[in-house]
Amino acid sequence: MPLPKPGVYLAKPTAWGLVDCNGPTFDMQYAITAEASPEGGWMEAEPNLSIRRRWFLMKNDGTWAKAVDTLRHVLGWDGLDFQTLCETDY
């Protein structure tokens, strides 16, 4: 189910994999676990909320996109091969 309203959410990756859409693309599905409370802190999110993020790894000119550096930093991926990116448990 998509997010019911704009806001700040905590999310946990639940599924991921490499997709080829005219170039390497990394797709991640996230379960929403909490929502920022107007009073501060976090409150439990509605059940079954999820989002999907598609990371395009290569630019049209054939060079690596900034997404590669972002995934390396955020996920701790070494950036050496896509198999490791897809098989690591995040």
Beta strands, then each sheet from edge to edge (+ up, - down):
strand 1: 9-20
strand 2: 24-36
strand 3: 42-44
strand 4: 50-56
sheet 1: 1+ 2- 3+
sheet 2: 1+ 2- 4+
end
